Amino acid sequence: MDIFLTVLAIILGILGIVGSIVPALPGPPLGWIGLLIMYFLGGTDGDAQAMSLTFLLVWLGVTIVVTVLDYVIPMFFTKATGGTKAGSIGTMLGMVAGLFIPPVGMILGAILGAFLAEIIWSGKDASGALKSAMGAFLGFITGTGMKLVVTGMMMYYIIVYI
């Protein structure tokens, strides 16, 4: 049973990293569940120290903060560059459409989706729409980068506590 749960924790850690990029998967929460499994398995690090409850709860806090910020940061960047809600929605739709052309498709899809949404629904000219699209894209990249760092660290600790 321990082997099954260890493998499950590793799979959740990997899904956490993948979920940091793919919008349909909740990356940081999946990674944290992997940490939770390792906590209950009682694994130890290189110094034979078991994972503490404080450590686990700090990572829960980090997971919650990163998950909330992932929704706030793109809106902040979009608004800071003059974008609208339509631009934010266009970014997400473009990114999802770009999933079919990995890895460049997600990036180009996010920019193109925001650009077209700003032109079509917000009535902006091309330069204003491009500025908003770049803001939406920067917000997406920032949120994704933040999630990748956090889930990568969680995966590291999952491996350390095996």
C-alpha positions as CSV (number, residue, x, y, z in Angstrom):
1,M,0.0,0.0,0.0
2,D,2.9,2.4,0.8
3,I,4.3,1.9,-2.7
4,F,0.9,2.6,-4.3
5,L,0.6,5.8,-2.2
6,T,4.1,6.9,-3.0
7,V,3.5,6.5,-6.7
8,L,0.2,8.3,-6.4
9,A,2.0,11.2,-4.6
10,I,4.6,11.4,-7.4
11,I,1.9,11.3,-10.1
12,L,0.0,14.1,-8.3
13,G,3.3,16.1,-8.1
14,I,3.7,15.7,-11.9
15,L,0.1,16.5,-12.5
16,G,0.6,19.6,-10.4
17,I,3.4,20.8,-12.7
18,V,1.4,20.0,-15.8
19,G,-1.6,21.7,-14.2
20,S,0.4,24.8,-13.8
21,I,0.4,25.2,-17.6
22,V,-2.8,23.4,-18.6
23,P,-5.8,25.5,-17.5
24,A,-8.1,22.6,-16.8
25,L,-6.0,21.1,-14.1
26,P,-5.6,22.8,-10.6
27,G,-1.8,22.5,-10.5
28,P,-0.9,23.7,-7.0
29,P,-3.7,21.9,-5.2
30,L,-2.7,18.6,-6.9
31,G,0.9,19.1,-5.8
32,W,-0.2,19.8,-2.3
33,I,-2.3,16.7,-2.1
34,G,0.9,14.8,-3.1
35,L,2.7,16.5,-0.2
36,L,-0.2,15.5,2.1
37,I,0.1,11.9,1.1
38,M,3.8,12.0,1.9
39,Y,3.0,13.5,5.3
40,F,0.7,10.6,6.2
41,L,3.2,8.1,4.9
42,G,5.7,9.4,7.4
43,G,8.6,9.7,4.9
44,T,11.8,11.4,6.1
45,D,14.3,13.7,4.5
46,G,18.1,13.2,4.2
47,D,18.5,14.1,7.9
48,A,15.9,11.4,8.9
49,Q,13.5,14.2,9.9
50,A,9.8,13.5,9.2
51,M,7.7,16.2,7.5
52,S,6.2,18.5,10.1
53,L,2.6,19.6,10.3
54,T,3.8,23.2,10.3
55,F,5.7,22.5,7.0
56,L,2.5,21.0,5.5
57,L,0.3,23.9,6.6
58,V,2.8,26.5,5.3
59,W,2.6,24.8,1.9
60,L,-1.2,24.8,2.2
61,G,-1.1,28.5,2.7
62,V,1.3,29.0,-0.2
63,T,-1.1,26.8,-2.4
64,I,-4.1,29.0,-1.5
65,V,-2.2,32.3,-2.1
66,V,-0.8,31.1,-5.4
67,T,-4.2,29.8,-6.5
68,V,-5.9,33.1,-5.7
69,L,-3.1,35.2,-7.2
70,D,-3.4,33.1,-10.4
71,Y,-6.8,34.7,-11.0
72,V,-5.9,38.2,-9.8
73,I,-2.5,38.8,-11.6
74,P,-3.8,38.4,-15.1
75,M,-6.7,40.8,-14.4
76,F,-4.2,43.3,-12.9
77,F,-1.9,43.1,-15.9
78,T,-4.8,43.4,-18.3
79,K,-6.3,46.4,-16.5
80,A,-2.9,48.0,-16.1
81,T,-2.4,48.0,-19.9
82,G,-5.9,49.3,-20.6
83,G,-7.5,45.9,-21.3
84,T,-11.1,44.9,-20.7
85,K,-12.9,41.8,-19.4
86,A,-13.3,40.8,-23.0
87,G,-9.5,40.7,-23.4
88,S,-9.1,38.5,-20.3
89,I,-11.7,36.1,-21.6
90,G,-10.2,36.1,-25.1
91,T,-6.8,35.3,-23.5
92,M,-8.2,32.2,-21.8
93,L,-10.2,31.1,-24.9
94,G,-7.2,31.6,-27.1
95,M,-5.0,29.7,-24.7
96,V,-7.4,26.7,-24.7
97,A,-7.6,26.7,-28.5
98,G,-3.8,26.8,-28.6
99,L,-3.6,23.6,-26.6
100,F,-4.0,21.7,-29.9
101,I,-0.7,23.2,-31.2
102,P,1.7,22.7,-28.2
103,P,3.8,24.5,-27.0
104,V,3.7,27.6,-29.1
105,G,-0.1,27.4,-29.6
106,M,-0.9,28.3,-26.1
107,I,1.3,31.4,-26.1
108,L,0.1,32.6,-29.5
109,G,-3.5,31.7,-28.8
110,A,-3.4,33.8,-25.6
111,I,-2.1,36.8,-27.4
112,L,-4.4,36.4,-30.5
113,G,-7.4,35.7,-28.4
114,A,-7.0,38.8,-26.3
115,F,-6.2,40.9,-29.4
116,L,-9.3,39.7,-31.3
117,A,-11.6,40.1,-28.3
118,E,-10.4,43.6,-27.7
119,I,-11.0,44.5,-31.3
120,I,-14.3,42.7,-31.8
121,W,-16.1,43.2,-28.4
122,S,-14.4,46.3,-27.0
123,G,-14.1,48.2,-30.2
124,K,-10.4,49.1,-29.8
125,D,-8.1,50.0,-32.6
126,A,-5.2,47.6,-33.4
127,S,-2.6,49.4,-31.3
128,G,-4.8,49.6,-28.2
129,A,-5.8,46.0,-28.7
130,L,-2.2,44.9,-29.0
131,K,-1.2,46.7,-25.8
132,S,-4.1,45.0,-24.0
133,A,-3.2,41.7,-25.5
134,M,0.4,42.0,-24.3
135,G,-0.8,42.9,-20.8
136,A,-3.1,39.8,-20.7
137,F,-0.2,37.7,-22.0
138,L,2.2,39.1,-19.4
139,G,-0.4,38.3,-16.7
140,F,-0.7,34.8,-18.0
141,I,3.0,34.2,-18.1
142,T,3.5,35.7,-14.6
143,G,0.8,33.5,-13.1
144,T,2.0,30.4,-14.9
145,G,5.6,31.0,-13.8
146,M,4.5,31.5,-10.2
147,K,2.6,28.2,-10.3
148,L,5.5,26.4,-11.9
149,V,7.9,27.5,-9.3
150,V,5.6,26.4,-6.4
151,T,4.6,23.1,-7.9
152,G,8.3,22.4,-8.8
153,M,9.2,23.0,-5.2
154,M,6.4,20.7,-4.0
155,M,7.6,18.0,-6.4
156,Y,11.1,18.4,-5.0
157,Y,9.8,17.9,-1.5
158,I,7.7,14.9,-2.5
159,I,10.9,13.3,-3.8
160,V,12.9,14.3,-0.7
161,Y,10.4,12.8,1.7
162,I,10.2,9.4,-0.1
